[in-house]
Amino acid sequence: MEILVSIGAGLAGALVGAVAAWFAGRAQHRLEMTFAMHREFHSPEMTRSRNLAGQTVVDHRSCNFEEMRAKLPPDVTQHVWNVMYFYQRLWLAIRLRDVYSNHIPEMFGENFCW
């Protein structure tokens, strides 16, 4: 009987340890992903794309994205797509809970209203 209790206690301890490690790993992943997306958002390439995309949208405010794609050269519209695709990835990360969503407005919110 003592052996069964020892085995049960060992299995329970292993299970509790595994669950705790999983939660800690998940929290670390979410934190790393949040900061990685923030670094990408403020990288020189993305900052340039955000500025050029903003100017393109202002200059062609009467056009929708399909009209811009048809009317403008790819080197101009690429910056719009870079920003749009970043926000698509950010939204997917929020939806999949791969980032801390409560930090997102503070870290990315200077460019739009939530």
Secondary structure, DSSP 8 states (H G I E B T S, - for coil): -HHHHHHHHHHHHHHHHHHHHHHHHHHHHHHHHHHHHHHHHTSHHHHHHHHHHHHHHHHTTTS-HHHHHHHS-HHHHHHHHHHHHHHHHHHHHHHTT-S-GGGHHHHHGGGS--
